[in-house]
Amino acid sequence: MLIKLIYMKFILNYLLHRFNYNLVKKEDFSKKKEKIFKELVNSENPIIIDIGAHKGETVIEMKEIFPKSEIHSFEPDPETFKFLK
């Protein structure tokens, strides 16, 4: 099983590199995303508006990056909105 996973990862990496893409670990991507947001937002306590908030994934992520932020979320779907409450 382990050999299959290693082989699959090798094939996936090969195909991604062939088309100029790279596999990035989730932790690395999160750090890069945090750095980009902090460079774009020039405040430690921004007001963030999340339109189409779904289940609050972005709210959680923004609170991790900007713990002092004020976030307003809007979700038009009543069924999905239940998760935000």
N, C-alpha and C positions, 0 to 999 in steps of 0.2 A: 504494500500500500504506500509506504514512504517513497519508494522508488517511482511509483506512478505520479505522486505529487511533485517530486523534484523534476521529473520529466515534463509534466504539464507546465510547471513554472518556467522551465527552460524554453519550451515552445512559445509560451505566452510572451516572455521577454523578447525572444527572437522576433516574433511578429510585431510587437510594439515598436522595437527599435527599427525595424525595417520601414515602418511608416512614421518615423520620427516622434514616437511617444516613449515615455518612461514610466515604469512602475514606481510609485512612491508609497512608502509606508504611511499609514494613517497618522501616526504621531508627527512625522516630518511635515505632512501637509497641514496639519492643525497649527503647528508652529509658524509655518510660512503664512497661513491665512491670518493668524493673529497679528503678525508683523505688518502685513499689508493693511489690515483694518486700522491698526494704531497709527500708521503713516498717513492714511486717508482722513481719519477723524482726529481733529486737533483738540480733543478734550478728554478728560478723564471721566466726565459724567455727561455724555451726550444724551439727547432725546432721540430715541429710535422709534420709528413707525414701521411695523411689520404688517403689511397688507397681504392677506391670503396666508394667515398664520398657520394653517393646517393644525398640527397637534402640538405646536410650540417648540419644535426643534431649533429654529433660529433664535428664539427667545432664550433658550437655555445656553446656546453657544455665545450669544452676545453678552449675556450676564457673566459668563466665564471670562470673556475678554474685557468687558467694561462693567465691573461689579457695582459701580455707583450710578449706572445709567438709569434713565427713566424710559421704559418701553411700553408703547401702546400697540396692542395687537388687534387685528380685525380679521374675522373669519366669517364669510357669508353662509357657509353650509352649516345648518343647525346640528346635524349629526356629528360633524367634525368639531364644531364649537364646544360640544360637551366635554371634550378632552382638555380644553383650555381652562375650564373653570376650576 
